[in-house]
């Protein structure tokens, strides 16, 4: 009596089970990785969850509407001067028991810059930008959230303090670099159009534009010089009417006509947001300092940094492309470090 010969059902079942197991592992991995990324991708911001036009500082329990002119003038009390630049003077101030930063106009010639900064703060509220508390256009007053650690210029001094010394690690410093690139990506592709950080013509000037939060995260603070660029509309930036020099600024920001022809703002070509990308490697080198593990970070970022430093702007990656690499390096190095600890 003949037998009905059929393919054994065990073979395809095994492959199906293995495939399902692998797929399940991939799904779990991606889920855990997304949780890790969502926790570290952006600074924690107390006003998240507030409706538009509202703020909430870290010590407030409820959101409050932005303060308007009469409230700013009547309710915000100056305590002491904590900063001064060409455009603004900044005072540590108090509003209903909350510490805030009050900015006033330094010189009448910078009135338009001051008002531009206020408009940019209104348009760009989010986790990468300092929180707006209120303003008075008539009195040229601006109120923002106060961050006692100050600007990124104070990073090394802050991490040298006893309370922060244990956090002076490659993880903390690389996360700040991720925050920096994420802020650039937000400014380049945010709700206010494509914006260039023009107050970034030196390393110190760039660092002074960002504040260090109590959680050792980074937020953009100074938005007084954010011209819009759009090649399709012929909009290009020129960061100031004076000649820029040095290796920190991008090649397209340098006077292209040689020493034989005096600098002329009229003859200086404009440029776009890729001038910000050129500066990323220099800023990251500074932020990383000389902590253990920093050399490995630089090794992993070497290729993307090479692309950032290409002479031709169109050859450079976008800030969002750089951000993807930075996040990937941060996550992969974190997993490697966790794996090494588990093996001990």
Buried (B, 14 or more C-beta within 10 A) or exposed (E): EEEEEEEEEEEEEEEEEEEEEEEEEEEEEEEEBEEBBEEBBBBEBBBEEBEEEBBBBBEBEEBBEBBEBEBBEEBBEEEEEBBEBEBBBBBBBBBEEBBBBBBBBBEEEBEEBBBBBBBBBBBBBBBBBBBBBBBBEEEBBBBBBBBEBBBBBBBEEBBEEEEBEEEBBBBBBBBBBBBBBBBBBBBBBBEBBBBBBBBBBBBEBBBBBBBBBEEBBBBBBBBBBBBBBEEEEEBBBBBBEEEBEEEBBBBBBEBEEEEEEEBEEEEBEBBBBBBBBBBBBBBBBBBBEEBEBBEBBBEBBEEBBEBBBBEEBEEBBBBBBBBBBBBBBBBEBBBEBEEEEEEE
